[in-house]
Amino acid sequence: MSLTEAILSAALLATSNTAPVEAADSSPTFTEPTIEVSGRRSRTSLPKWLDRSLAEAFETAADRLVESPECRALFEPYSGDGSALLERTVYRSPATHREREVCRHASAFTTVGSAVTRLCRSFSRLPPNLAAVVLIHEALHFGGMPESESGKGAMTSLQINQTVAQECDL
């Protein structure tokens, strides 16, 4: 493993996790990411800790899905339209107990099939390309991609991140 691969693996190891969350248009044109803070939905007002990092990551992820056939192909076994899933995702901060439980090991989490992705505080510290990997990773779960801690029957979080980084050139 090269030094670059080792750094990417270490950085991505703790970026994403699939965990329980409380209870399309295929156009390549994107709106702002949808944020919900304290139950209030907004497309223009982001919490300070998400502001720049989510906006940059969302733009990077959206661009890669439009520009890269390999990146788009990741969604073919599931929804087939990563751009629509990314645009329909609602980003929320996690509940306090989930922040303590899940966010120690992840930068974001969702459940398979859910349009809601919870962004941990650590997400705001990721470089834009790694944050874009996380957004695409979580969009894959929205589309139906499962994840396995053991890697039996499904890829692990790290494997998904590495695949997204490679196929989306991030």
N, C-alpha and C positions, 0 to 999 in steps of 0.2 A: 504494500500500500504506500503510495507516495505521500509526502508531507501534506500536499493540498487535499488529498482524499482523507487523510487522517483528521485534518482540521475541519473539513466539511462534516465528516462523520460525528466528531465530537460536538460541533455546533448544532447539528440537526438532531442528535440523540434526545435532547430534552425539549425539542420545539413543538411537538404535537402529540396528542393522545386522544383516543376515542374513549369517552366516559359518559355515563348517564347524565342527562340534563333534565331538569324538572319540566314537570309537564308544561309555458315559457316562450318567452320570446327568444328566438335564436339570432336576433340582430347583433352584429358585432359592435354596435354603438353602446357605450356604457354610461350609466348615470353615476352619481356619487355612491359610495358604499352606504348601505342602510345601517344606522346605529340605533340601538335602543338603550337608553340610560334611565334607570328607575321607571321602566314601563312607558317612557315617552319616546316616540319614534321620530327620528329626524334624519334628513339627508344632508344637512348643512352644518349642524352644530355637533362637534365631536368632543368627548372628554379630553382634557389636556394630555393625559398620558397616552391617548390613542391618536390624537390629531394627525401629526405628521407621519408617524410610522404606518398607520392604517391607510392613509391616503396614498402614500408612496407605494406601499406593498400592493394595494388594490390596483393601482395603475400599471405596475410592473406585471402582475399576474394577468390582468386583462390583456395587456399587449402581447404577452407570450402566448396566450390562448388564441388570439387572432392571428399572430404571425407564424406560429410553429405548428405544422401538421402533426409532428411527433407528440407535442404537448396535447393537442386536441384529441389525438388517438387514445390517450390514457382513459378517456371517458367513454369510448365506444362500447365496452362490455357492460356499461351501466346506463347512464342516461343518454349518452351520445352527444350531449351539448354542455361542455364545461363552461362556456361563456354565459349561457343562460343561468346555470346553477350559481356561478360566482355572483352574477348580478342580483339574483333572488335571495342570496344569503343575507340574513339579519345578524349583525354583530352586536353582542352584549357583553358586559362585564359579568364575571361569575358571582354567584352568591358568596358571601364571606366564608362559609364552611367549605364550599367547593374550591375557593381560592387556596385555602389551607391544605386541602386534601390532594387535589389534582395538579394545581399549578406549581407545586414543588418540583414536578417532573415534566411539565409541559408548558408550552406557550399558548396553546389553544386546545379546545376540546368540543366535541359534539357527539351525537349519536347517529348511527347509520340511518339515512333517510330524513334527517332533521334539517330544516332550513336555518336553524339557529346555531351559530358558532359563538362560543364563549371565548373571549380573548383575555388571557392572563396578563398581569403587569409586565412579565418578562418579554412579552411580544413587543413592547415598545422599545426594548433594548436590542432587538435583532437588526442586522443590516437589512436594507430594503429587499435584496435578492433572497435572503433566507426567510424573511417575513412573507414574501410572495410564495415561496415553497409551502409555507404553512397554510396560506389561504387556499392554494390549489389542493393541497392534501385534504383539508377540511371539506372543500367542494366535492372531492371524490367521495367522501363519506356521505355527503348530502345526496349524491347520485346513486349510492348503494354499495360502494366498496367497503367490504368488511376489513377488520384489522384483528390480528392475533398477537398476544404477547409472546407466544411460543413460536410463532411462524408456521404452525401446523394448520393447513387449510386456508391460510390467508397470510399476506405479508405482515411483518411487524411495522411499527411506526417508523423506525429507522429505515427499513427497506422501502417503504412508501416515499419517505423524504428523499432518499437517494435516487429513486426512480424518477420522481418529479424533477429534482435538480438536474439530472442527466437529460431526460427527454424534453424538458422545457428550457434547457440551456441557461440555468440559473446558478 
